[in-house]
Amino acid sequence: MSEGQQGSLVKGSPDLLPAAPASEPSEITGLIRLAIERDLDVDKLERLVALRERVMDREAAAAFSDAIARFQRNVPPIPFNRRNQHPRRDGARSTDTYADLEQIARYAGPVLAACNLSYSFDTEERDGRLTTTCTVRHAAGHSQSATISFPFDSRAGMSEQQKVASANTYGRRYALTNALGLTTTEDDTDGQDPLAAEPLDAEQVGWIEELLHDLHGDRARFLAALRAETTGDLTRGQWRQILTMLRAKAAETQHADAIARVDKLLKEAP
């Protein structure tokens, strides 16, 4: 069985994208045009085209490395939000906690979009094992993958379809974590902050409005990414994510004053 699914950026695609990737090398493209105009022989023309492709591949790889580095600098540690309730072999209940796939996407998604990165999954079922590959791609074209393979869950009381679904979710979670170099944390073991749903205070909303103005952000897309209609709808639980998104935009536009302001807010953020 082969399946591909685009990674879901749970919070959407905010207007925090960096400048469009550089176009193909203009000097080499100019040489190719000149060669065509002068009716250069096919062999030399093919070598020029191959050179252009190699240069573009190197530039795409460099852009990918820079984007991953920026992503890892800006993505926050992801708090656990689920508790494993499966029984252990000794009959006792597991007390393990973890961040589920939606939680990972919720925290990582906006920062991925800000860095022009996306991801997709491919799965293959063979001989009682499921192999899951997560591929991370940059807008310039370069990609890298992480693969995890393991047997299906053998717990009693599960149908074959349930075993496959459980293994698929598990594989995607670990493949995505490995591909992006993510860190999860037990800071929030029950996954619920009692104050998270409360709205931001007036000062926090003022900071957002000011930064959006200074960074020339697209308000509609920014709010859509956070599933809000107005800045007054934003909650305390989203505060660090909001700052992370604004920090990525400030860094991309090289707005030193905005970077300093957001960094100060991040240090003070709970």
BELDA-V124477 format. One record per residue. N is the residue number from 1. RES is the residue in one small letter. PSI is psi in degrees with one decimal (999 if undefined). OMEGA is omega as a letter, one per 30 degrees, with the letter a starting at -180 (* if undefined). BURIAL is b if it has 24 or more other C-alpha atoms within 12 Angstrom, else e. Layout:
n=(N N)
res=(RES RES)
psi=(PSI PSI)
omega=(OMEGA OMEGA)
burial=(BURIAL BURIAL)
//
This chain:
n=(1 2 3 4 5 6 7 8 9 10 11 12 13 14 15 16 17 18 19 20 21 22 23 24 25 26 27 28 29 30 31 32 33 34 35 36 37 38 39 40 41 42 43 44 45 46 47 48 49 50 51 52 53 54 55 56 57 58 59 60 61 62 63 64 65 66 67 68 69 70 71 72 73 74 75 76 77 78 79 80 81 82 83 84 85 86 87 88 89 90 91 92 93 94 95 96 97 98 99 100 101 102 103 104 105 106 107 108 109 110 111 112 113 114 115 116 117 118 119 120 121 122 123 124 125 126 127 128 129 130 131 132 133 134 135 136 137 138 139 140 141 142 143 144 145 146 147 148 149 150 151 152 153 154 155 156 157 158 159 160 161 162 163 164 165 166 167 168 169 170 171 172 173 174 175 176 177 178 179 180 181 182 183 184 185 186 187 188 189 190 191 192 193 194 195 196 197 198 199 200 201 202 203 204 205 206 207 208 209 210 211 212 213 214 215 216 217 218 219 220 221 222 223 224 225 226 227 228 229 230 231 232 233 234 235 236 237 238 239 240 241 242 243 244 245 246 247 248 249 250 251 252 253 254 255 256 257 258 259 260 261 262 263 264 265 266 267 268 269 270)
res=(m s e g q q g s l v k g s p d l l p a a p a s e p s e i t g l i r l a i e r d l d v d k l e r l v a l r e r v m d r e a a a a f s d a i a r f q r n v p p i p f n r r n q h p r r d g a r s t d t y a d l e q i a r y a g p v l a a c n l s y s f d t e e r d g r l t t t c t v r h a a g h s q s a t i s f p f d s r a g m s e q q k v a s a n t y g r r y a l t n a l g l t t t e d d t d g q d p l a a e p l d a e q v g w i e e l l h d l h g d r a r f l a a l r a e t t g d l t r g q w r q i l t m l r a k a a e t q h a d a i a r v d k l l k e a p)
psi=(130.4 134.5 135.9 137.8 128.8 133.1 133.6 122.0 94.9 -36.3 8.7 -164.4 95.5 162.4 61.5 20.7 141.4 175.3 151.5 145.8 148.1 141.8 172.0 151.5 116.9 -35.3 -45.5 -40.3 -40.1 -38.9 -39.5 -43.0 -42.4 -40.3 -39.6 -42.6 -34.8 11.1 47.6 148.1 156.2 -40.4 -45.7 -36.9 -41.3 -36.7 -38.2 -41.7 -42.6 -38.3 -43.8 -42.6 -39.7 -42.5 -43.0 -37.9 -42.8 -42.7 -37.7 -40.5 -40.2 -40.1 -38.3 -46.9 -41.4 -41.3 -42.4 -40.5 -43.1 -39.4 -48.3 -27.0 -30.5 -23.3 132.2 161.1 141.1 118.0 144.5 142.7 5.3 149.1 131.5 114.8 9.6 141.8 143.6 174.7 -27.9 3.0 -16.4 159.3 138.4 144.9 13.2 142.6 156.4 167.0 123.9 175.3 -40.8 -37.9 -42.7 -46.6 -35.0 -41.5 -39.6 -29.4 -53.8 -34.8 -36.9 -48.8 -39.1 -25.9 11.5 34.4 149.1 172.2 159.7 162.2 147.0 136.7 147.6 129.4 126.4 129.8 44.2 10.4 151.2 127.4 123.2 130.3 128.5 123.8 124.6 128.6 146.7 152.9 -25.5 -10.6 -18.6 152.2 162.1 154.1 156.2 137.8 140.0 138.7 137.3 160.8 159.0 155.9 132.8 10.4 141.8 157.6 2.9 137.0 168.1 -39.6 -39.1 -38.1 -43.3 -44.5 -42.4 -44.7 -36.9 -46.1 -45.1 -46.7 -42.1 -41.4 -47.0 -36.5 -41.3 -43.5 -43.6 -41.9 -34.0 -6.4 41.2 156.2 128.1 156.2 155.0 18.6 -31.2 80.3 -25.6 1.0 6.5 123.0 119.2 -21.0 -2.5 -33.1 -7.1 145.8 156.5 153.6 172.2 -36.8 -42.3 -43.1 -39.0 -40.5 -45.1 -47.6 -43.6 -43.9 -39.6 -40.6 -48.1 -31.9 3.2 42.2 151.9 104.5 -45.4 -44.3 -36.9 -47.9 -37.7 -36.9 -27.9 8.3 47.7 152.1 -32.5 164.8 -23.0 -15.8 -11.3 148.6 166.3 -31.9 -18.3 -4.2 -49.9 -38.2 -42.7 -46.6 -38.3 -42.7 -44.9 -34.1 -40.6 -40.5 -42.6 -40.5 -39.8 -37.7 0.7 41.5 92.9 -40.9 -42.4 -38.9 -45.7 -41.7 -44.1 -40.4 -39.8 -42.3 -37.5 -38.8 -32.1 -13.4 143.8 999)
omega=(l a l l l l a l a a l a a l l a l l a l a l a a a a a l l l l l l l l a a l l a a a l l l l l l l l l a l l l l l a l l l l l a l a l l l l a l a a a l a a l l a l a a a l l a a l l l l l a l a l a a l l l a a a a a a a l a l a l l l l l a l l l l a l l l l l a l l l l a l a l l a l l a l a l a a l l l a a l l l l l l l l l a l l a l l a l a a l l l a a a a a l l a a a a a l l a l a a a a a a l l a a l l l l a a a a l l a a a a l a a a l a l l a l l l l l l l a a l l l a a l l l l l a l l l l l a l l l a a l l a a a l l l l l a a l *)
burial=(e e e e e e b b b b b b b b b b b b e e b e e b e e e e e e e b e e e e e e e e e e e e e e e b b e e b e e e b e e b b e e b b b e b b e b b b e b b b b b b b b b e e e e e e e e e e e e e e e b b b b b b b b b b b b b b b b b b b b b b b b b b b b e e e e b b b b b b b b b b b b b b b b b b b b b e b b e e e e e e e e e b b e b b b b b b b b b b b b b b b b b b b e e e e e e e e e e e e e e e b e e e b b e b b b e b b e e b e b e b e e b b e b b b e e e b e e b b b b b b b b b b b b b b b b b b b e e e e e b b e b b e e b b e e e e)
//
